[in-house]
Amino acid sequence: MLKKFVIFVCLLMLGVACGPTDVAKPTTATAATAAPAATTGGAPQGAGLIKGPFDGEAKTMNGAGATFPAVLYSKWFNEYEKVTSVKVNYQSIGSGGGIKGLQDATVDFGATDGPMSDEQLQAAKGTVLHIPMALGAVVLTYNVPETKAPIKLSSDTIAGIFLGEIKKWNDAKLVADNPDLKNVDKDIVVVHRSDGSGTTFAFTDYLSSVSDAWKTKVGKSTSVNWPTGLGAKGNEGIAGEVKQDPYAIGYVELIYAVQNKLGYADVKNKAGQWVTPSLDGVTAAAAATADKVPEDLRVSIVNADGDKVYPISTFTWIIVYQNQGDKPKAIALTRLLWWATHDGQKFSADLSYAPLPDAIVKRDEAKIMSISVNGAPAFPGQ
């Protein structure tokens, strides 16, 4: 794994040699205190800076949004409170809710798996920063009692199922890749998100990139007009619906399928290889799109090139206002973001998320240090 991340770092540094151009320059004193700690043992630079409570910071933070990283965020915020005594209240209401909450300034931070659109950014109350937190896989999870080996799904069969064109589990297109389905003469129960969802954005972004019919008829967004299926709220809602409905299929972040002991499909990638969802496959997807990471860090990594790429992969972001009005909140927010993008990464893999590569962490550092309050850098550097 370490070798893969070293390769990833090199690719990213070639594609994005410069940091953000709009970063607020810290004062000499702030720059000195905020200098990242030395790297040891391959750990991301800056780990260990947040060692305890900080005088003058807010003791509570409120965030809302994506259900995709909710399992990871729950672990993070529990661990962070142990370190700093700052309580982070996070509501996993879907990426659409997180974006709306940030736009309305009813939360200290939002969370989304689909980057905000230009129109959404224009509707915000100020400049919004996208700060990547982790990488994850959107998987096709299913409940077909007759199957033992993982079901194999190509881009054509995935699009066909969610367009409502493939209606039976023993459809000839499915049986061609899955002989075990030949005698499963059952209707496919499609389950999709009913709420605004970054997981939906990633999934429909993938479908739009592999299916002209999907791109034309449905498109990509956090909310779409689904051609078929039942709606469920949140990743946990889809997992629960699939678990209780035999012959159902839905899409969730990998950890929700794992936790619910549900099957999840191998997917044929752009290179024509069958790939089981894994952290390695997600990392390969990010590495393959390294040269496409823009300055604002809003990037899609679906349907990337490469034999080992898992094709439905995505970043997940925390979104914040660059200019803050409440100093205690701004201090607490920047310290939380620093800890999450450095110390918090060690919890990612055990929860089926891929940690950020060092090159993205460096980009995150610049974004965090550009957050200001009353014209001065908000991050205290410890």
N, C-alpha and C positions, 0 to 999 in steps of 0.2 A: 504493500500500500504506500509506504514512504517513497519508494521509487516512482510510483505513479504521480504523487503530488509534486515531486521534484520536477518531473517532466512538465506537469501542468503549470508550475510556476514559470518555467522557462518560456513556455508558449504564451502565457499571459503577458509576461514582461516584454516579449517581442511585439505583441499586438497593441499594448497600451503602455508605452514607455513613460508617459507623463501623467501626473496626477491631475485632479480637478483644477481648473483655472480660476474658479471663483472662491477658493478657500480663503477665509479670513486669516491674515497672518498674525500669529500670536505675538505678544510682547516678549522681550528677551527673557524676562523672569518666567512667564508662562511656558515658553518653549523649553526652558531648562527643566522645569518640573514635569513637563509632559513628555519628555524624551522616552521612547520605548525602552524597556529593559532588554538586556542582551538575550539573544536566543540561546537556549541550552537544550540539548537532547531533541532537537527538531521541533520544539514547542513554538507556536507563533510568537513573534516579538510583541512585547507589551504585557504578556501574562504576568500576573503577580503584582501589578501596580495598585489594584484595589484591594486593600488589606483589612479594612474595617470601616466603621462609621466616619462620616466627614462633617465637621462643624459647619452648620449653615445650610445643609441640604434638606430638602423636604423628606419626610419620613414615610410618605405614601405616594404611589404613582398609579395612574389609571390608564389601561390600554385595552384595545378591543380589535377584533378582526379575525383573521384566518383561523380556520380549524385545522388546516393542514399541519402547522407546526405546534399545535396546542399541547401535544404530549411533551414535546421538548421544552416549550415555554414553561409548562407547569413545573418541570424539574428544575429549570434554570431559576425561576423566581423563588422557588422554595430554598434552593441553595444560596441564592443571592441575599435573601433575608437573614440567613445564618451568618453571613459575612458582614453585612452592613447595617442590619436592623431596619432596612427599608422594605416596606411591604408593597409588593406590586400586585394590584388587582387586575386580572386579565379576563376579559369575556370573549370566548371563542364563538363569535356570532357570524362569521363568514367575512371574506375579504371585502365584499361590498359594504358591509356594516362598518368595517374598519376604515375604509376610505371616506365614507360619509361622516363618521365620527371625527376624523381629522379635519375634513373640510369645514365642519361646523364648530370645531375647536371644543368638542365636548369630552375629548380624551387627551391625555398627554402624548400618546403615540398610537398610531394605527398599525395594523399588520395585514399584509396581502401577499398572495402567491402570484398575482398578476399585476405587473406594473401599472401605475395610474396612466390613463390616456392623456394626451395633450389637453383635451377638453376638461377632464377632471382636474388637471393641474391648474388650468385657468380659472376654475371655479373655487379654488382654495383661497385662503385668506393671506397667503404669502408664499414664499419660495419653499417648496417641499423637497426634502432629501430622501432618496431611496437607499437604504443601508442593508445589503445582503446579510442574512443571519445564518443560513444553512442551505443545503441542497437536498432535494428529495425526489422520490419516484412516485408518479401516479400509476397505480396498477389497476388492471381489470380483475376485479374480485367476483367470484361466482359461487353458486351453491348447486352443484349437479352431483347428486349422491352416487350415480353409477360410475363416475370417473375416478381413476386412481392416479394416473400420471397427470401432470399439469396440462391443461388445455392450451393449445397453440392457436394464436390469433394473428393474422396478418393485418396490414392496414386496410385492405379491402373488406375483410370480414368484420373488423371493428366498426368501420363506417357503415357497412350494411346492416349490422345489428342496431346501431343507434339511429340510423335513418328509418328503421322499421321495415327494411326490405328483406332481411333475413329473420324469419319469424319462428323457426323451429330449430331445436338443438341438433336434429339430424338432417338439416339442410345440406345439400351436396357440397357446398363450398366449405362448410365446417368439417364435414366428414373426410374431405380430401386431405386435411392436415391432422384429423383426429378420428381414426378408425373406430375408437371406442364409442363414439357418439352415434354410430350407425343405427342402433336400436333405441336411442333415446328420443322417442316420438312425443316430445313435450314442447309446449309453447315457451319461448324465451320471455322472461319477465324483466324488462329493462328498468333500472332504477337510476335516477339522475338527481342532481341537486335542485332544490326548490328555492334556495336563497342565493343571493349574490356571492359568488365563490371564486377565489383565485385558483382552486383546484379545477373548477370548470373552465377557467380561462386557459390553463395549461393543457387540459384535455382537448378543448375545442381548437386551441392553437395547433395542436398536433394534428387533429382531424382535418383542419383547413389546409395544412401543409401537405397532406397525403391524399386528399380526396377533393377533386374539383366539384363533385356533386355536393359535398358537405360545405365547401367554401361558398358555393353559389346559393344554396338553399338555407343554410343556417348561419355560417360564419363563426367568428371567435369573439368571445366576450365573457365577462364574469356572470352574465345572465343571458340565456338564449331561448328562443322558442323551440322547445324540443319536439321533434316529429313524432315521438312515441315515448311511452314509459310512465312510471310513477315518480313523484317528487318526494324527496326526503331532505331534511335540514341537517347540514353539516356532514363532515366525513363520518362522524359517529352515527348519524342517522342513516346514511347509505349502508354502512357496515351492518347496522342492526336490521335493516330491511332485508338485505341479502341473506343474512343469517337465518331469519325466520321464514323466508319465502323460498321453498325449493324451486330450482330452475331459474333463479334470478341472477342477474349480472349488473354490476355497477362499477364505479371508478372511485378510488380512495387513495390517500397517501399510504405507502407500504405498511407503516406501523399499525394502521387500523385493521388491515387484513391479518397481520401477524397476531395481534392481540385477540382477535375474534376467532382465530384458528380457521380462517377461511382460505380456500384455494385462490391462487392468483395466477394469471396466464403468463406463459412465455410469449413474447411479442417478436415478430420478424422485423428487423431494423432495416434501415436504408440500404445497407450492404447485403441484404438478403440472408442475414444470420438470425437464428432463433436465440433470443437472449432472455434469461431469467432475470427479473428485477433484482438489483443488488446495488450496494454502495459503489462497487467498482464500475458498474455500468453507468451510474449517475456521474461519477468522476470523469469517466471517459467522454461523456456527452459535454461536460463543461470544458474539458481540455480541447475538444474538437472545435469549440466555438470561441476559443480564447481571443482570437483576433477580431471578434465582433463585439467585444464588450465596450460600450460607449462611455463617455465621460460621466453621464448621469447614472450609470449602472443599471439602466432598464434594458434587459437583454432576454431574448428567448433562446433556449438551448434544446428545443424539441427537434426530432428528426435529424439529428446531426450525423455526419459522416463517421465511419469507422466500424470495424468488425465487432468490437466489444461494447459499443454504445447501446445503452438502454434508451429507446427513442422518446419516451414520455417522461422526461426529466425537467426539473425546474429549480430555480432559486426561490427562496422565500425572503421577503423584505420586511423590515420595520420602516415605517414612514413617519417623518417628523418635520416640523417647521424649522427652517434654518435660523430664523430670528425669533428668539423667545422673549416673553415679557415678564416672566416670574423667575427671579434669580434662584431661589431655593429649588424650584422645580427643574430649572435648566441644569443646575449642578447635578441633581439626582439623576436626571435623564441621561446626561453625557457619561456619568460614571457607570450607569447600568449598561449603556450601549458598549462602552469600552470593555467591561467585564464579560458581556455576552459574546462579543466578537473575538475575545482572547481566552480567558479562563473557561468560559462556558462551552467552548468547542470540544472539550474532552468528554462531554456527556453525549455528544451527538451520535456517534457510531453505535453505541449500545441501544439506542432508541430508534435505529434504522434510518438515521439521517446522515448524509455525508458532511463532514466538517468543511469549513471554508479553506481553500488553499491560501498560502501565505500572501500571494500577490493580491488577492481580493481583500484580505485582512488589511494590507497596507492602504488600499484604496478606501476602505472603511475608516481607517484611522484619520485620513485627511478629511473625510466627510464629518466625522465626529468633532474634530478640532475646528471645523468651520462653523459650528453652531455657536451663535453669539447671544448675549443678553445685554440690552442697552449699549450695543456697539462694542462690547468686549467679549473675548473668548469665554465660553461658559465652562469648558472642561478644566477642572483645577489641576489635573495631572497626577492625581493620586486618589 
